Amino acid sequence: MKSSNIGGQAVLEGIMMRHQDVYSVAVRKPDGDIEVKVDPYKPLVPWKWAYKVPIIRGVFNFLESLVIGTKCLMYSSTFYEDEEEETVKPETEEEKEKLQQKKEKEDKIMMTGAVALSLVLCVGLFIMLPYFASRALRLVTASETLITILEACIRLLIFFGYILLISRMKDIQRTFMYHGAEHKCINCIEHGLELNVENVLKSSREHKRCGTSFLFFVVIVSVIFFLFIHVESPLWRIVIRLLLIPVIAGVSYEIIRLAGSSENPLISLLSKPGLFLQKLTTAEPDASMVEVAIAAVEAVFDWKAYLSENGVEVKER
């Protein structure tokens, strides 16, 4: 069955689902109800051609995923803010409008800061730290190839250690459960099953288009690139690593895009490590989480029409 092209992400007590030019956020509120919000998906740049060019489209999609993910996370967190926090209640419509504008401005600043911080931390942790750590090997060898191989090993070690560390944190275990519910929903549809709690629960929580797999390919592609690019100047080594980041992200996007739509044995084999890592970044959800995931999917995607197009008879309940 062809790919549904649905993408998602877990947020605080909820899930974001994106399909074509819209995305939804479904959140389980403290009172138990499910709140669903649907917004248009706005590209970062107005040039449609940029989203058709291989590698370039991957850069924009990566940045947009960060922006939308942060925006959805901030939205979901509003349902769990301290209820005792004192707020100024506007008395007039004018005051209400000013307060709303102020909040939107503050949210935009916070979102920009969060995205920028995420990028800086990723670059610092996975690109620059392995580079500087590997430089210590210069005390015992002058071989740039050996030093670069050590850098690659350190990068892989940091990546796997990071995944393992966050997978042990109790505070985000529920987020991983929602992450599992997101994958199970998409797998349920793409395997020709009707979208209901029972079918979703028995579906796999591993998916080739997962962000975890994308990050794995980013690390592997960076290792390959840096192994074959050698310059004498230490400054240029750093500059080249920074300049290659968009290219690495773009190439990794093309790989994950191909993996999500191909059953080629080689592609499936390359996807195995990323799928294995998803055992750490996803967890089995409960039925209430699956209900949230289904609400997010149905807000942006007509799964019944999709199954019918693929020759699957949908039984009305």
Secondary structure, 3 states (H helix, E strand, C coil): CCCCCCEEEEECCEEEEEECCEEEEEEECCCCCEEEEEEECCCCCCCHHHHCCCCHHHHHHHHHHHHHHHHHHHHHHHHHCCCCCCCCCCCCHHHHHHHHHHHHHHHHHHHHHHHHHHHHHHHHHHHHHHHHHHHHHHHCCCCHHHHHHHHHHHHHHHHHHHHHHHHCCHHHHHHHHHHHHHHHHHHHHHCCCCCCHHHHHCCCCCCCCCHHHHHHHHHHHHHHHHHHCCCCCHHHHHHHHHHHHHHHHHHHHHHHHHHHHCCCHHHHHHHHHHHHHHHHHCCCCCHHHHHHHHHHHHCCCCHHHHHHHCCCCCCCC
